[in-house]
Amino acid sequence: MELAFLQPLYESEGPVVSVHLDTTRSSHDADKQIELRWRSARRTLAEQGADEETLAALDEVVGGVAEVPGPQGEALFAAGGEVLGAFTLAEPPAADSARVLPVPDPLGLAVDRDHQLPHVVVAVDREGGDVYAYPAAAHEASYRRTFNGSTLHITRVKAGREAQKSYHRRSVQVWSENTEQAADGVREAAADVDAAVVLVAGDPKAIGLLREHLADRPPTGKVVYVEGGRSDSSARESLRESADEAIREAMTASHREVLERLEAETAGGRALQGIPAVQQALSEGRVETLLLSADRADDPDLYASRTDPQILGTDPAELGDASSLFTAPAGTLLLRAAVLSGANFTELLPPATATDGVAALLRY
């Protein structure tokens, strides 16, 4: 996963407030629960030295997205009385966190974003189809189209034998025309978001026709057939559940590929494990992809430089200008170095492990 979206968080001199909060809206008193969680986080931040101006700025944006029901979270970053970034999380954090550090601590956000895939959802039936394209981690579709085609004589009717044949031919023709339009929409939507996966559900006959139309010119991304449809609320709910599960499976498969590459390239000397080796590779600009486990409870502190984010170490005497140095947890600083050196990120997803919960794929 690319990390460029995190770069604006590092433009402040700090200290920076970082908050990861559960903003789930599945209960009738969700607003009250969110208020209480923020109040607790606010106290924690004040105890760590956050200034009132910065906390007041966060007061104005905290609360999640009211229009999105069910599980969600948010990641907020602020410094010097200004909000640096506010992000909706697809899943609530395992635990609320509120930290004041010399630099942002966006690992929870990076992990959440790493679990998301750009995707297309398609529901087709005899009358047409609905096509929605979602960029990674987006709650709203960036592309949506409905293809209803023609419903004239689409229902097969009881009549004389010749009439039946004629109506049946017309029905099949309309089904094919409708799904051909939907196929064009699927290709356009998948290209719009550079889809990793295209999820297709609906009427089995319409799905079969859509499959035929997509065969000659497949869309961007892997096509996966799932349960559900567009006919009623029950079918749409089934589609949502099966789509979520398919995306989780696709995400896991994508991570598995990276981990298999890590294993192979470690043996070939093109990958590293452990904080010392990875921090050295980051300082040399050699890291293509940083891998971190989400649990950083045992992280040691490292020294870092405000003037050169790639310089990390345990001995301040080796890092140059002492006036520019500060300390922060290793995972936070490794992620900062990756963001500002143009490296990518992948969570070290359990059950995979690495020394110190840190690994890197190298550019050279």
C-alpha positions as CSV (number, residue, x, y, z in Angstrom):
1,M,0.0,0.0,0.0
2,E,1.2,3.5,-0.9
3,L,1.7,5.9,2.0
4,A,1.6,9.3,0.2
5,F,-1.7,10.1,1.8
6,L,0.0,10.4,5.2
7,Q,2.6,12.9,4.1
8,P,0.6,16.0,5.2
9,L,0.6,14.8,8.8
10,Y,4.3,15.4,9.0
11,E,4.3,19.0,7.9
12,S,3.9,20.3,11.5
13,E,6.8,20.7,13.8
14,G,5.0,19.0,16.6
15,P,4.2,17.9,19.2
16,V,1.4,16.1,17.4
17,V,-1.8,14.7,18.9
18,S,-2.9,11.3,17.5
19,V,-6.3,9.8,18.3
20,H,-7.8,6.5,17.2
21,L,-11.4,6.3,18.3
22,D,-14.3,3.8,18.1
23,T,-17.2,5.7,16.5
24,T,-19.5,2.8,15.9
25,R,-23.1,3.7,15.3
26,S,-25.0,0.5,15.9
27,S,-26.8,1.5,19.1
28,H,-29.5,4.0,19.9
29,D,-27.2,5.9,22.2
30,A,-24.2,5.9,19.8
31,D,-23.7,9.7,20.0
32,K,-23.5,9.6,23.8
33,Q,-21.1,6.7,23.8
34,I,-18.8,8.5,21.3
35,E,-19.0,11.6,23.4
36,L,-17.9,9.6,26.5
37,R,-15.0,8.0,24.6
38,W,-13.8,11.3,23.3
39,R,-14.1,12.9,26.8
40,S,-11.8,10.1,28.2
41,A,-9.3,10.5,25.3
42,R,-9.3,14.3,25.8
43,R,-8.4,13.9,29.4
44,T,-5.6,11.6,28.6
45,L,-4.2,14.0,26.0
46,A,-4.4,16.9,28.4
47,E,-2.5,14.9,31.0
48,Q,0.2,14.3,28.3
49,G,0.6,18.0,27.7
50,A,-1.7,18.7,24.8
51,D,-2.6,22.4,24.6
52,E,-6.3,23.5,24.9
53,E,-6.2,25.2,21.5
54,T,-5.4,21.9,19.8
55,L,-7.9,19.9,21.8
56,A,-10.6,22.5,21.0
57,A,-9.8,22.1,17.3
58,L,-10.4,18.4,17.7
59,D,-13.7,19.0,19.5
60,E,-15.0,20.5,16.2
61,V,-14.3,17.4,14.1
62,V,-14.6,14.4,16.4
63,G,-17.6,12.0,16.1
64,G,-17.2,9.9,13.0
65,V,-19.6,9.8,10.1
66,A,-23.3,9.8,11.2
67,E,-24.5,8.7,7.8
68,V,-22.5,5.5,8.0
69,P,-24.3,2.9,10.2
70,G,-22.6,0.1,12.0
71,P,-19.0,-0.5,12.9
72,Q,-16.5,2.3,12.1
73,G,-13.7,4.3,13.7
74,E,-11.8,7.5,13.1
75,A,-8.2,8.7,13.2
76,L,-7.5,12.3,14.1
77,F,-4.3,14.3,14.1
78,A,-3.7,17.8,15.3
79,A,-1.0,20.2,16.3
80,G,-0.6,23.9,17.1
81,G,-4.4,24.5,17.3
82,E,-5.0,23.0,13.9
83,V,-6.4,19.7,12.6
84,L,-3.8,18.0,10.4
85,G,-6.1,15.2,9.2
86,A,-9.3,13.4,10.0
87,F,-9.9,9.9,8.6
88,T,-12.8,7.4,8.8
89,L,-11.7,3.9,9.6
90,A,-13.5,0.9,8.1
91,E,-13.3,-0.9,11.4
92,P,-13.1,0.4,14.9
93,P,-9.7,0.3,16.5
94,A,-9.1,-2.7,18.9
95,A,-8.8,-0.1,21.6
96,D,-9.1,3.7,21.7
97,S,-5.7,5.4,21.8
98,A,-4.7,9.0,22.4
99,R,-1.1,10.0,22.3
100,V,1.0,13.2,22.2
101,L,4.4,12.6,20.5
102,P,7.0,14.7,18.7
103,V,5.6,13.2,15.4
104,P,2.2,11.7,14.3
105,D,1.4,8.1,15.2
106,P,-0.7,6.9,12.3
107,L,0.0,3.2,12.4
108,G,-3.6,2.3,13.3
109,L,-4.8,4.3,10.3
110,A,-2.2,2.7,8.0
111,V,-3.2,-0.8,9.1
112,D,-6.9,0.0,8.6
113,R,-6.2,1.4,5.1
114,D,-4.0,-1.6,4.3
115,H,-7.0,-3.9,4.9
116,Q,-9.1,-2.0,2.3
117,L,-9.1,-2.7,-1.5
118,P,-10.5,-0.7,-4.4
119,H,-13.4,-2.7,-5.6
120,V,-16.5,-2.8,-7.8
121,V,-19.9,-4.2,-6.7
122,V,-22.3,-5.4,-9.4
123,A,-25.9,-6.6,-9.0
124,V,-27.6,-7.9,-12.2
125,D,-31.0,-9.3,-13.0
126,R,-33.3,-9.7,-16.0
127,E,-34.0,-6.0,-16.1
128,G,-30.5,-4.7,-15.9
129,G,-27.9,-4.0,-13.3
130,D,-26.4,-1.7,-10.7
131,V,-22.7,-1.0,-10.8
132,Y,-20.8,0.8,-7.9
133,A,-17.0,1.5,-7.7
134,Y,-15.3,2.2,-4.4
135,P,-11.8,3.5,-4.0
136,A,-9.9,1.8,-1.1
137,A,-11.3,2.8,2.3
138,A,-14.2,4.8,0.7
139,H,-17.7,4.7,2.2
140,E,-19.2,6.4,-0.8
141,A,-19.0,5.1,-4.3
142,S,-17.0,7.2,-6.7
143,Y,-18.9,5.7,-9.6
144,R,-22.4,4.5,-9.8
145,R,-24.7,3.6,-12.7
146,T,-27.9,1.7,-13.1
147,F,-28.6,-0.1,-16.4
148,N,-32.3,-0.9,-16.8
149,G,-32.3,-1.5,-20.5
150,S,-35.7,-2.5,-21.9
151,T,-38.3,-4.5,-20.0
152,L,-40.6,-4.9,-23.0
153,H,-41.7,-8.6,-23.2
154,I,-38.9,-9.5,-20.9
155,T,-41.2,-11.9,-18.9
156,R,-41.8,-15.2,-20.7
157,V,-45.5,-15.6,-21.3
158,K,-47.9,-18.4,-21.9
159,A,-49.3,-18.4,-25.4
160,G,-49.3,-20.5,-28.5
161,R,-46.2,-22.4,-29.4
162,E,-45.0,-20.0,-32.1
163,A,-45.9,-17.0,-30.0
164,Q,-44.0,-18.5,-27.1
165,K,-40.9,-19.0,-29.2
166,S,-41.0,-15.4,-30.4
167,Y,-41.5,-14.0,-26.9
168,H,-38.8,-16.3,-25.5
169,R,-36.3,-15.2,-28.2
170,R,-37.2,-11.5,-27.5
171,S,-36.7,-12.2,-23.7
172,V,-33.3,-13.7,-24.2
173,Q,-32.3,-10.9,-26.5
174,V,-33.3,-8.2,-24.0
175,W,-31.5,-10.0,-21.2
176,S,-28.4,-10.1,-23.3
177,E,-28.7,-6.4,-24.3
178,N,-29.1,-5.4,-20.7
179,T,-26.2,-7.4,-19.4
180,E,-24.0,-6.1,-22.3
181,Q,-24.7,-2.5,-21.1
182,A,-23.9,-3.6,-17.5
183,A,-20.6,-5.3,-18.7
184,D,-19.5,-2.0,-20.3
185,G,-20.3,-0.3,-17.0
186,V,-18.3,-2.8,-15.1
187,R,-15.2,-2.3,-17.2
188,E,-15.5,1.5,-16.9
189,A,-16.1,1.3,-13.1
190,A,-13.1,-1.0,-12.6
191,A,-10.8,1.2,-14.5
192,D,-12.1,4.2,-12.6
193,V,-10.8,2.9,-9.3
194,D,-8.1,0.5,-10.5
195,A,-10.2,-2.3,-8.9
196,A,-8.4,-5.2,-7.1
197,V,-11.6,-7.2,-7.1
198,V,-15.0,-7.1,-9.0
199,L,-17.9,-8.6,-7.0
200,V,-20.8,-9.9,-9.0
201,A,-24.2,-11.0,-7.7
202,G,-27.8,-11.4,-8.8
203,D,-30.0,-13.6,-11.1
204,P,-28.1,-16.7,-12.2
205,K,-29.2,-16.3,-15.8
206,A,-28.1,-12.6,-15.9
207,I,-24.8,-13.5,-14.3
208,G,-24.2,-16.1,-16.9
209,L,-24.8,-13.6,-19.7
210,L,-22.6,-11.0,-17.9
211,R,-19.8,-13.6,-17.6
212,E,-20.0,-14.1,-21.4
213,H,-19.9,-10.4,-22.1
214,L,-16.9,-9.9,-19.8
215,A,-14.9,-12.9,-21.2
216,D,-13.6,-11.1,-24.3
217,R,-12.5,-7.9,-22.5
218,P,-12.1,-8.7,-18.8
219,P,-12.3,-5.7,-16.4
220,T,-9.4,-4.6,-14.2
221,G,-9.3,-6.8,-11.1
222,K,-10.3,-10.4,-10.2
223,V,-14.0,-11.2,-10.8
224,V,-15.6,-13.0,-7.8
225,Y,-19.2,-14.2,-7.8
226,V,-21.0,-13.7,-4.5
227,E,-24.5,-14.1,-3.0
228,G,-27.2,-11.5,-3.0
229,G,-28.8,-9.2,-5.6
230,R,-30.7,-6.0,-6.2
231,S,-34.3,-7.3,-6.0
232,D,-35.2,-6.3,-2.4
233,S,-33.7,-5.3,0.9
234,S,-33.0,-8.8,1.9
235,A,-31.0,-9.5,-1.3
236,R,-29.1,-6.2,-0.9
237,E,-28.2,-7.1,2.7
238,S,-27.0,-10.5,1.6
239,L,-24.9,-8.8,-1.1
240,R,-23.3,-6.5,1.5
241,E,-22.4,-9.4,3.8
242,S,-21.0,-11.6,1.1
243,A,-19.1,-8.7,-0.5
244,D,-17.5,-7.8,2.8
245,E,-16.4,-11.4,3.3
246,A,-15.0,-11.6,-0.3
247,I,-13.0,-8.4,0.2
248,R,-11.6,-9.8,3.5
249,E,-10.6,-13.0,1.6
250,A,-9.0,-11.0,-1.2
251,M,-7.1,-8.8,1.3
252,T,-5.8,-11.9,3.1
253,A,-4.7,-13.4,-0.1
254,S,-2.9,-10.2,-1.1
255,H,-1.1,-10.1,2.2
256,R,-0.2,-13.8,1.8
257,E,1.5,-13.0,-1.5
258,V,3.6,-10.3,0.2
259,L,4.6,-12.6,3.0
260,E,5.6,-15.4,0.6
261,R,7.7,-12.9,-1.2
262,L,9.3,-11.8,2.1
263,E,10.2,-15.4,2.9
264,A,11.7,-16.0,-0.5
265,E,13.6,-12.7,-0.6
266,T,14.9,-13.0,2.9
267,A,16.6,-16.2,1.8
268,G,18.0,-14.4,-1.2
269,G,19.3,-11.3,0.7
270,R,16.6,-8.9,-0.7
271,A,14.7,-8.6,2.5
272,L,15.5,-7.9,6.2
273,Q,14.0,-8.4,9.6
274,G,14.5,-6.7,12.9
275,I,14.6,-3.0,14.0
276,P,18.4,-2.5,13.6
277,A,18.6,-3.9,10.1
278,V,15.4,-2.2,8.8
279,Q,16.3,1.2,10.3
280,Q,19.7,1.0,8.6
281,A,18.1,0.1,5.3
282,L,15.6,3.0,5.6
283,S,18.5,5.5,6.3
284,E,20.0,4.3,3.0
285,G,16.8,4.7,1.1
286,R,16.8,1.0,0.2
287,V,13.3,0.0,1.6
288,E,10.6,-0.7,-1.0
289,T,8.0,-2.0,1.4
290,L,8.0,-1.7,5.2
291,L,6.2,-4.5,7.1
292,L,5.1,-3.9,10.7
293,S,3.0,-5.9,13.1
294,A,0.0,-3.9,14.5
295,D,0.9,-4.7,18.1
296,R,3.7,-2.4,19.1
297,A,3.4,-2.6,22.8
298,D,7.0,-3.7,23.3
299,D,8.6,-1.2,21.1
300,P,11.8,0.5,22.3
301,D,12.3,4.2,21.8
302,L,14.7,5.3,19.1
303,Y,16.4,8.7,18.4
304,A,15.4,10.5,15.2
305,S,16.2,13.8,13.5
306,R,13.8,16.5,12.6
307,T,15.9,17.5,9.7
308,D,16.4,14.1,8.2
309,P,13.5,11.6,8.9
310,Q,15.4,8.7,7.5
311,I,18.1,8.9,10.2
312,L,17.3,6.6,13.2
313,G,19.4,5.1,15.9
314,T,19.9,4.2,19.5
315,D,23.0,6.3,20.1
316,P,22.4,10.1,19.7
317,A,26.1,10.7,19.4
318,E,26.1,9.0,16.0
319,L,23.2,11.0,14.6
320,G,24.6,14.5,14.1
321,D,23.1,17.7,15.4
322,A,21.9,17.0,18.9
323,S,19.5,20.0,18.8
324,S,17.4,18.4,16.1
325,L,17.1,15.0,17.8
326,F,14.1,13.6,19.7
327,T,12.8,10.2,20.8
328,A,9.7,8.2,20.0
329,P,8.6,4.6,19.8
330,A,10.4,2.6,17.1
331,G,7.3,1.7,15.0
332,T,6.2,5.3,14.9
333,L,9.6,6.4,13.6
334,L,10.0,3.5,11.2
335,L,6.6,4.4,9.6
336,R,7.6,8.1,9.4
337,A,10.8,7.2,7.6
338,A,8.9,4.9,5.2
339,V,6.3,7.6,4.4
340,L,8.9,10.3,3.8
341,S,11.2,8.1,1.7
342,G,8.4,6.9,-0.6
343,A,8.3,3.3,0.7
344,N,5.1,1.2,0.7
345,F,3.5,-0.5,3.7
346,T,2.0,-3.9,4.5
347,E,0.8,-5.1,7.9
348,L,2.7,-8.1,9.1
349,L,-0.6,-10.0,9.4
350,P,-0.8,-12.8,12.0
351,P,0.1,-15.6,12.1
352,A,3.2,-14.3,10.3
353,T,6.0,-13.1,12.5
354,A,9.4,-11.3,12.2
355,T,12.1,-10.2,14.5
356,D,10.8,-7.2,16.6
357,G,7.6,-7.4,14.5
358,V,9.5,-5.5,11.7
359,A,10.6,-6.5,8.2
360,A,11.4,-4.9,4.9
361,L,11.4,-5.7,1.2
362,L,14.4,-4.0,-0.4
363,R,14.7,-1.9,-3.6
364,Y,18.2,-3.2,-4.1
